[in-house]
């Protein structure tokens, strides 16, 4: 074991993530991002490949008690492991164009700020093969442990793109050849009777308020998920899953 005192993370370039599936998926997809590992003795065998990597690359790993991990993660849902990693860099336009060459479904989330909702959306996105997620909103943050843990390994399965404005989002979608479909409960066609595009992006707003007027005005096509009306709306992560599932049914099955 490499014995080294813990070092505080740099908030601009580093972050902590926890949860076994989240940590192991990050390690498999981006091993070069691992900086430091905290792990309980019970998890050593299951994470043996990660530990070998730490030894080979001379990275610090700390065999910790559950109580110590509680303090490191400032919570109790760490599942016996925490990693300090390098934050994701924003994908470049060349990377996004390469992803958009073939058919695919994308998501654009306006003011979906809750990291647990964002994580659940990323998990569903990974399951259905979503190409990328545009995250719009000053408070939206997917560079945190709660997002990674809730995503259960889906956090890096598709491109995560922070977008500053609706104008930038519109420019990106037009440049990538993505047709926009706004989700709305008013003056919208049923999702199930709408012919979706092979290369489309679903615009989805925060729970309660939905999409802004400006976002709705950007889209010629508006869709709604039909239901009984017994509740006003679906949880945003559930609604997103329904939309991408329908796209998958139309074009992949």
URBEL-V278887 format. One record per residue. RES is the residue in three letters. PSI is psi as a letter, one per 30 degrees, with the letter a starting at -180 (* if undefined). BURIAL is # if it has 24 or more other C-alpha atoms within 12 Angstrom, else .. D_LAST is the distance of its C-alpha to the last C-alpha in whole Angstrom. Layout:
res:RES psi:PSI burial:BURIAL d_last:D_LAST
res:RES psi:PSI burial:BURIAL d_last:D_LAST
This chain:
res:UNK psi:k burial:. d_last:49
res:UNK psi:k burial:. d_last:49
res:UNK psi:j burial:. d_last:52
res:UNK psi:k burial:. d_last:51
res:UNK psi:k burial:. d_last:52
res:UNK psi:k burial:. d_last:49
res:UNK psi:k burial:. d_last:49
res:UNK psi:k burial:. d_last:48
res:UNK psi:l burial:. d_last:45
res:UNK psi:j burial:. d_last:45
res:UNK psi:f burial:. d_last:43
res:UNK psi:e burial:. d_last:42
res:UNK psi:f burial:. d_last:40
res:UNK psi:l burial:# d_last:40
res:UNK psi:l burial:# d_last:38
res:UNK psi:k burial:# d_last:38
res:UNK psi:l burial:# d_last:35
res:UNK psi:l burial:# d_last:35
res:UNK psi:k burial:# d_last:33
res:UNK psi:e burial:# d_last:32
res:UNK psi:e burial:# d_last:28
res:UNK psi:e burial:# d_last:29
res:UNK psi:e burial:# d_last:31
res:UNK psi:e burial:# d_last:30
res:UNK psi:e burial:# d_last:27
res:UNK psi:e burial:# d_last:29
res:UNK psi:e burial:# d_last:31
res:UNK psi:e burial:. d_last:28
res:UNK psi:e burial:. d_last:27
res:UNK psi:i burial:. d_last:30
res:UNK psi:f burial:# d_last:33
res:UNK psi:f burial:. d_last:36
res:UNK psi:f burial:# d_last:35
res:UNK psi:k burial:# d_last:37
res:UNK psi:e burial:# d_last:41
res:UNK psi:k burial:# d_last:42
res:UNK psi:k burial:# d_last:41
res:UNK psi:k burial:# d_last:42
res:UNK psi:k burial:# d_last:41
res:UNK psi:l burial:# d_last:43
res:UNK psi:e burial:. d_last:44
res:UNK psi:f burial:. d_last:42
res:UNK psi:f burial:# d_last:39
res:UNK psi:e burial:. d_last:40
res:UNK psi:e burial:. d_last:39
res:UNK psi:f burial:. d_last:35
res:UNK psi:g burial:# d_last:36
res:UNK psi:e burial:. d_last:38
res:UNK psi:e burial:. d_last:36
res:UNK psi:e burial:# d_last:36
res:UNK psi:e burial:# d_last:40
res:UNK psi:e burial:. d_last:40
res:UNK psi:e burial:# d_last:39
res:UNK psi:e burial:# d_last:42
res:UNK psi:e burial:. d_last:44
res:UNK psi:e burial:. d_last:43
res:UNK psi:g burial:. d_last:43
res:UNK psi:h burial:. d_last:46
res:UNK psi:k burial:# d_last:44
res:UNK psi:k burial:# d_last:46
res:UNK psi:k burial:# d_last:44
res:UNK psi:j burial:# d_last:46
res:UNK psi:j burial:# d_last:46
res:UNK psi:l burial:# d_last:46
res:UNK psi:l burial:. d_last:47
res:UNK psi:e burial:# d_last:45
res:UNK psi:e burial:. d_last:47
res:UNK psi:e burial:. d_last:47
res:UNK psi:e burial:# d_last:44
res:UNK psi:e burial:. d_last:44
res:UNK psi:e burial:. d_last:46
res:UNK psi:e burial:# d_last:44
res:UNK psi:f burial:# d_last:41
res:UNK psi:h burial:. d_last:43
res:UNK psi:a burial:. d_last:41
res:UNK psi:g burial:. d_last:40
res:UNK psi:h burial:# d_last:37
res:UNK psi:f burial:# d_last:37
res:UNK psi:h burial:# d_last:36
res:UNK psi:g burial:# d_last:39
res:UNK psi:k burial:# d_last:38
res:UNK psi:k burial:# d_last:38
res:UNK psi:k burial:# d_last:38
res:UNK psi:k burial:# d_last:39
res:UNK psi:l burial:# d_last:37
res:UNK psi:k burial:# d_last:37
res:UNK psi:l burial:# d_last:35
res:UNK psi:k burial:# d_last:32
res:UNK psi:k burial:. d_last:33
res:UNK psi:k burial:. d_last:32
res:UNK psi:k burial:. d_last:29
res:UNK psi:l burial:. d_last:31
res:UNK psi:e burial:. d_last:30
res:UNK psi:e burial:. d_last:29
res:UNK psi:e burial:. d_last:27
res:UNK psi:e burial:# d_last:25
res:UNK psi:e burial:. d_last:25
res:UNK psi:e burial:. d_last:23
res:UNK psi:e burial:# d_last:21
res:UNK psi:g burial:# d_last:20
res:UNK psi:e burial:. d_last:20
res:UNK psi:l burial:. d_last:16
res:UNK psi:l burial:# d_last:14
res:UNK psi:l burial:# d_last:13
res:UNK psi:k burial:# d_last:14
res:UNK psi:l burial:# d_last:18
res:UNK psi:k burial:# d_last:20
res:UNK psi:j burial:# d_last:24
res:UNK psi:k burial:# d_last:26
res:UNK psi:j burial:# d_last:29
res:UNK psi:h burial:# d_last:32
res:UNK psi:j burial:# d_last:29
res:UNK psi:f burial:# d_last:32
res:UNK psi:j burial:# d_last:32
res:UNK psi:f burial:# d_last:31
res:UNK psi:e burial:# d_last:29
res:UNK psi:e burial:# d_last:27
res:UNK psi:e burial:# d_last:26
res:UNK psi:e burial:# d_last:26
res:UNK psi:e burial:# d_last:23
res:UNK psi:e burial:# d_last:21
res:UNK psi:e burial:# d_last:21
res:UNK psi:e burial:# d_last:20
res:UNK psi:e burial:# d_last:17
res:UNK psi:e burial:# d_last:17
res:UNK psi:e burial:# d_last:17
res:UNK psi:e burial:. d_last:14
res:UNK psi:g burial:# d_last:12
res:UNK psi:h burial:# d_last:13
res:UNK psi:k burial:# d_last:15
res:UNK psi:e burial:# d_last:17
res:UNK psi:l burial:# d_last:20
res:UNK psi:j burial:# d_last:22
res:UNK psi:k burial:# d_last:25
res:UNK psi:j burial:# d_last:28
res:UNK psi:k burial:# d_last:31
res:UNK psi:k burial:# d_last:34
res:UNK psi:e burial:. d_last:37
res:UNK psi:f burial:. d_last:37
res:UNK psi:k burial:# d_last:33
res:UNK psi:j burial:# d_last:33
res:UNK psi:g burial:# d_last:31
res:UNK psi:i burial:# d_last:33
res:UNK psi:l burial:# d_last:34
res:UNK psi:e burial:# d_last:34
res:UNK psi:e burial:# d_last:33
res:UNK psi:e burial:# d_last:30
res:UNK psi:e burial:# d_last:29
res:UNK psi:e burial:# d_last:30
res:UNK psi:e burial:# d_last:28
res:UNK psi:f burial:# d_last:25
res:UNK psi:h burial:# d_last:25
res:UNK psi:f burial:# d_last:24
res:UNK psi:g burial:# d_last:22
res:UNK psi:e burial:# d_last:25
res:UNK psi:g burial:# d_last:24
res:UNK psi:f burial:# d_last:21
res:UNK psi:l burial:# d_last:20
res:UNK psi:k burial:# d_last:23
res:UNK psi:k burial:# d_last:26
res:UNK psi:j burial:# d_last:28
res:UNK psi:k burial:# d_last:31
res:UNK psi:k burial:# d_last:31
res:UNK psi:e burial:. d_last:35
res:UNK psi:l burial:. d_last:34
res:UNK psi:e burial:# d_last:32
res:UNK psi:e burial:. d_last:34
res:UNK psi:e burial:. d_last:33
res:UNK psi:e burial:# d_last:29
res:UNK psi:e burial:# d_last:29
res:UNK psi:e burial:. d_last:31
res:UNK psi:e burial:# d_last:28
res:UNK psi:e burial:# d_last:25
res:UNK psi:e burial:. d_last:27
res:UNK psi:f burial:. d_last:28
res:UNK psi:f burial:# d_last:24
res:UNK psi:h burial:# d_last:23
res:UNK psi:k burial:# d_last:21
res:UNK psi:k burial:# d_last:21
res:UNK psi:k burial:# d_last:22
res:UNK psi:j burial:# d_last:21
res:UNK psi:k burial:# d_last:23
res:UNK psi:k burial:# d_last:23
res:UNK psi:k burial:# d_last:26
res:UNK psi:g burial:# d_last:27
res:UNK psi:k burial:. d_last:29
res:UNK psi:h burial:. d_last:29
res:UNK psi:l burial:. d_last:25
res:UNK psi:l burial:. d_last:22
res:UNK psi:k burial:# d_last:20
res:UNK psi:e burial:# d_last:17
res:UNK psi:f burial:. d_last:15
res:UNK psi:g burial:. d_last:17
res:UNK psi:k burial:. d_last:16
res:UNK psi:j burial:. d_last:15
res:UNK psi:l burial:# d_last:14
res:UNK psi:l burial:# d_last:15
res:UNK psi:e burial:# d_last:13
res:UNK psi:j burial:# d_last:16
res:UNK psi:l burial:# d_last:17
res:UNK psi:k burial:# d_last:19
res:UNK psi:k burial:# d_last:19
res:UNK psi:k burial:# d_last:23
res:UNK psi:k burial:# d_last:24
res:UNK psi:l burial:# d_last:28
res:UNK psi:l burial:# d_last:30
res:UNK psi:k burial:# d_last:30
res:UNK psi:d burial:. d_last:32
res:UNK psi:f burial:. d_last:33
res:UNK psi:a burial:# d_last:30
res:UNK psi:k burial:# d_last:30
res:UNK psi:l burial:# d_last:33
res:UNK psi:e burial:. d_last:34
res:UNK psi:e burial:. d_last:34
res:UNK psi:e burial:# d_last:30
res:UNK psi:e burial:# d_last:30
res:UNK psi:f burial:. d_last:32
res:UNK psi:f burial:# d_last:30
res:UNK psi:k burial:# d_last:27
res:UNK psi:f burial:. d_last:27
res:UNK psi:k burial:# d_last:23
res:UNK psi:k burial:# d_last:24
res:UNK psi:l burial:# d_last:21
res:UNK psi:l burial:# d_last:22
res:UNK psi:j burial:# d_last:20
res:UNK psi:k burial:# d_last:22
res:UNK psi:a burial:. d_last:24
res:UNK psi:f burial:. d_last:27
res:UNK psi:g burial:. d_last:29
res:UNK psi:f burial:. d_last:31
res:UNK psi:l burial:. d_last:30
res:UNK psi:e burial:. d_last:30
res:UNK psi:l burial:# d_last:27
res:UNK psi:l burial:# d_last:25
res:UNK psi:k burial:# d_last:26
res:UNK psi:e burial:# d_last:24
res:UNK psi:e burial:# d_last:22
res:UNK psi:e burial:# d_last:21
res:UNK psi:e burial:# d_last:20
res:UNK psi:e burial:# d_last:19
res:UNK psi:e burial:# d_last:16
res:UNK psi:e burial:# d_last:15
res:UNK psi:e burial:# d_last:15
res:UNK psi:f burial:# d_last:13
res:UNK psi:e burial:# d_last:10
res:UNK psi:e burial:# d_last:10
res:UNK psi:e burial:# d_last:10
res:UNK psi:e burial:# d_last:7
res:UNK psi:e burial:. d_last:5
res:UNK psi:e burial:. d_last:7
res:UNK psi:f burial:. d_last:6
res:UNK psi:f burial:. d_last:4
res:UNK psi:* burial:. d_last:0
